[in-house]
Amino acid sequence: MYFDLNIPIPPPSGSLASTQTQLKKGKGKQEPSRSAAFTPAQLAAIEARIDLLVYLGYSVLAFNQLVKTKVEPKTFINTLDPLLRQVKKRPGIIYLKRLTILLDEDSEKGFGLTNAQSNLFSPYDIIALAPTTETSFSLACLTHTQPSPLSAHVISVPLDVPRLPFRMKHTMVRTALRNGAAFEIPYASALDNNARRNWWAAAREVVRVTKGKGLIVTGGGVDVADLRAPKDIGNLITFLGLAQNMAHDAATTTPKSLVLRAQTRKTYRAVFSEPKVVLSGPSAVVPAESGETVEVKSSGEWPPEAAPAGVALEASAARLKKRARDGAELADSSRTEGARKKRKGKK
């Protein structure tokens, strides 16, 4: 299963449909809800790109909406929800929604990624950050990759500029990777004659700092001519210093893990689910100290991994006492044997 987590969606050029302002008892006027409208030409171009990606072998596609300004509830429009309602369904193909926020000097102090506006970001499956300054890169790696409802799981470094606008420090990169974030390498700039040289230099730097870990390779092209097959891209990024297995993981295993981790934004502190211990055979329910119930065997024997805290401590204490008793017996026998040998030597 191959992933392409960056299919840029252009801003809709159609008219914005807005509902009438409604009056609600006790709450006054409500803000009008706005939705994006794509033209038939835009929908045809998007469908053509999807058809080619499916033909090339991609199974999971993420539509990318780029935001270049601060996210404001009054002006922000989710353009991907109406798009997914109009895109043709294809069997075996998974559509995801990705939001990329551009971080520049104006958005360093605040770009809208706050808990008060979490309802604006909850519809998206993946949140990505595109830092352009030293401060915004540090903020993206150290702060916004921590587990929370607004965690960013993709950090997109600009690879088409003559020189990286910031220095990728190892401590920041390691912290982001430890928190579960991934660094993105879009290959569209490698096919552009004007940005090709910059792309090779910047992409090599990303591979060097990350040591090939936590990398995902994406498309990022707006034209059908910029799309390539997964194995062709795997061969391309091996020239950046990646091994064959890491190049293959950049389009398969790593994106899959990223999508699974991105689902934890809807849980508390990135916990997938509440674990429960269920043992086979006749059982009895014993209350644990935390108020939960743990199911145990009727014989009273606890597996080491299933015993509650109190039973585990008692079992470990019993084992320690037995070891101490065995050690004391061994020491007594050693002293007795030594004394016997001394008496024989005196005789």
C-alpha positions, 0 to 999 in steps of 0.5 A: 500500500503506497501513500501520497499525503500531499495532493495540493488543492487550489483555492476554489474559484467558484462563488461562496455559498452563504446561508442567511443570518438567523436569529436564535432566542437568547443568543442574538445573531449567528455568523453566516456559514460559508462553503467553497464551490469548485468550478467544473474545470477544477473538479475535472482537473482534480479527478484526472490527477486522482485517476493517474495516481490510482493508475500508478499504484497509490491507495491512500491519498491526502488532499492538502489545503494550504493556509498562508495567513492566521486562522480566524473563525470568521474568515477560515473556510474548509474547502476539503469537506465540500470537495470530498462530497463531489469527488467520485468514490473509488473502491479500495482508495482512501481519501484523507484531509490535510491542512498545511499552515504556513508559518512566517514572521507574522504568524510566529506569535500566533497563527490560530492553532489554539484550543479555543479553535479546535473545532476548526481543525477537528475535521482534518485527518492530518495537520502539517506545519510549514515553517519559514523562519528559525523561530517558527521551526523551533516552535513547530518541532518543540511545541506543536508536536507534543500530544494534544488535540492540535498536534502537528504530525508533518513538518514541511521544510521548504526545499525549492529555495536557494538556501534553507531559511533556518538551521535544522538543529539535531536537538529540535529534529530529535525531539520532533521525531520522538514526539511522532512527527515526520519530515516531508520531502515533496518530489515535485520540485526535483522535476522543475528545471528552475528549482531542481538544484535547490531541491537536491541541496536542501533534501540532502540536508534533511536526510543528513539531519534526520539520518533517514528516520521519520521521512515521508516522500510526497508529490506536491505537484499541481499538474498531472505531468509532475506525478511519478510512480512510487518505485520511481520515486524510491529510486530517486530519493536513494541518490539523497543517501537513503538506503533502499529499505528506507526509501521504500519505507518513506512511501509505505511504512512511515506514512502509515504510522503517521496516519495512525498517530494522527488519529490520536488527536481525538483521544486524550494525550495520544492514547489509542484506547483503554486496555482491558485484560481478559483471561480465558477459562473459568474466572472471577472478577476482582476489584483493583485499587484504581476502581477498575475490575480485573478478571482472573482465573478461579485457581487464583494464579496470576500471570505476571503481565495480568496481576494487579498492583497489590498482587504483583507486589505481594508476589515479588515480596514473597520471591525476595523472601525466598531468595533471601532464605535460600541465600542464608541457608547457602551461607550457613552451609558454606560456613559449616563446611569451612569450619569442618575443613579447619578442624581437619587441618588442625588434626 
